[in-house]
Amino acid sequence: MSTQTKSTVAVIDYGMGNLHSVAKALEHAADENTEIVVTSDPAVIDAADRVLLPGVGAIRDCIAEIKAQGLIPVIQKAMAEKPFLAICVGIQSLMAHSEENGGVDCLNHFEGNALFFGNDHKDVDGTKLKVPHMGWNQVTQTMNHPLWEGIESGARFYFVHSYYIVATNKDEVAGTCNYGHDFCVALARDNVFAVQFHPEKSHKDGLQLYKNFIHWDGKP
């Protein structure tokens, strides 16, 4: 009797924050043929079928820890070869540069930068808006993509961030949000998808996005 080999999702642990909620949400979205592994081992990441890059805290520390643990080559290889999802500060780490911490060069997978909302961020009517942008907000889908399957455009996701993405290539923007002005909250190219929000804190639509990722073949 043959048994089906489990597919694996590697959640990259580079020492920044508790990944328990991300792993639990993925496990909740997964079926019995999928194994979720939280790991910092390049060999385990390299062997996984899918890779998720989370993000917690400040970008300088994130990039420094990724470099210190020797994870850049395996991350770049995964982004070239298999379904890859980045979340929260993870999307910022894939940009060329971030204004945070006085300016930090990032992994440069997507052209563009992470910019500060500003201490005097205002809505169009002049109302002062709190920074960080924290809480639920609507995401407008700007391209058809397998990771949006079963999720309506305008669905609400949970955010916590003070920096926002400005992408050079507008054709790679997969979703936008408005907080004082429109800004990019999802990027997609080939087998890589990245979001600013926290799917694990976004109830059924966040779980649906994780489920879509678990079953995604990496094709747009």
N, C-alpha and C positions, 0 to 999 in steps of 0.2 A: 504494500500500500504506500503510495507516494504522498509526501506531505509538501505543502506549498512553502517555499522559502519566504520568510517574513521580509518585507521591505523596511528599511530603517530611515529614520529622520534624526540627524545629528543636530542637537542644539548646542552651539558653540559656547562653552563656559570659559571666559577669559578673566574671571575673577572680579567681575563688576556686577554686584548685586545678586539677589536671590532669584534664581530662575525657576523656582518651584511652580509659580502660577502659570508661566508659559508652558512648562512641561505638562502640568495637569490639564490645561486647556487642550493641548495637542492630543493627549491621551484620551480625553473626552470625545474629541472629534475623530479619533482613529478607529479602525476596525481591528478584528483579531489578527489580521495579517500584517499589521504595522507595529513596529517597535520604536519607541521614542527613547533616545539616548542623550543625556546631558554629558558633554565631554570636552576636555581640552586636549585630547590626544590626537595629533595630526593623522595618525594611521587610521583611527576610528572615523574621523571626519572624512578622510579620503575614501574609505570603504563604504560610506553611507550612500543611500540612493538619493536622498534629499538633504539639504543643509539649511538651517535657520540661524541667522545672525541677529541676536537680540541687542538691545542697547539700553544702558542704564547710566545715569550720572552725566558727568561732563565729558565733552568730546576729547579733550587733551588726554585725560586718564584712559579713556577707551582705546584710543590709537596707541598710546604708550604701552598699555597692557597687551594689546594684540601683537605689537612689535616685540615686546619683551619675551613673550611666550613662543615666538617664532611661528606665528599663525598666518602671517601674510601670504606666504606661498601656497598653503593649502586652501586658504580662502579664495585666492585668485584662480587656482586650479578648479575649485568647485564652481565658481561663477562662469568658468569657461565650458564646463562639462555637464552640469546636472541642474535640476530644479533648485533654485536658491531664493530664499525669502529673507529680507532684512526688515526689522521692525524698530519703531521709535528712533533712538539715537543711531540705530543700525543704518537707517536710510542716510543720515547725515554723514556717517563714516564712509559711505560709498561716493560722496561728492568729492570734488577737487579740493575744496577749502571750506573752513568754517570760521566765522568771525569770533566764535566763543573763545574764552581764555586768551584774548589778545591776538588771536589768529592761529589756526592749526591747519597744516596740510593733511589731507585725508587720503583715502585709497584711490581716488580718481577713476572710479569705474564709470560714473556718470559725469558729464561736463556740467559745471555749475557750482553754486556755493550755498552754504547755510548762513543766513543773515539774521541779525537780532531784530525782534519786533520793535524794540526801543522802549525807553522808560516813559515816554510820553505818547504811547500808542493810542490812537483814537479811531472811533467809528466814523463813518462818512458824515454823521450829523454832529460831530464834534465831541461826542461822549467819550470820556476816557475809558479805555479798556485795560483790564488787569493783565499783567505779564508776570508769570507765564500764562499762556492760553491753556486753561485747565477745565476739563469737563467734556460734556457731549456736544458734538457739532455734526452738521450734515456734510456728507461727502458726495460730490457730484462726479459721476464716472465720465471720463472724457475719451475712453476707448473701450471697445469690446475686448474682454480678456477672460480666459478661463477662471482666473481667481475671483472674478466678479459674479460667476454663475450662481444663481439663486439669491442674489443680493440686489435690491432695488437701488437705482441711482437716487441719491437723496437720503439713503439710510444713515443713521446716526452712529458714530463711533466715538470712543473715549480718547481724549488727548491730554497730555501734560508736556508742554514744551515752550521755550522762550525764543527758539531759533526756527526759522522756516526755510524751506528749499526754494531756490530760484534755479530752474533747470535751463541750460543753454539750448537744448534741443526740445522744442515744444512737442514734437511728435512722440517723445518718450514719456510725456505726462499722462498718467492713467487715471488720475483723480485730483480734484481740487476741493478747497474748502474756503469759507470766507470768515475772516476775523479782522474786521477793519478794512481789509482788502482781500481779493482772491489770492490764494497761494497754492502751490503744489503740495499734495499730501500722498501721492502715489506715483511711482516711476516704474516703467517696464521696458525691457529690451531683451529680446530672445528668451533665454531661460532664467532671467533674473527679474524679480519683482520686489519692490521695496515700499513700505508704508510708514508714515509718520505716527499714526495712531497706535493704540495698544489693542490688538485683536482679543487678547486674553481678558480684557476688561470690558469688552464690547458686546457681551451677551450673545444672542443667537446669530447675529450677523458676523461677529468676530469668529465664533466657532465655525460658521459656514465658510469663512475665508480660509481658516486652518484646514477644514475638510477638503476644500478645493485644492489647497496646496499639497495635501497628502496624496491626492489622486492625480495631480498635474504631471504631465509627461515632459514639461519644459518647453512646449511649443506655444507660441503666441496665440 
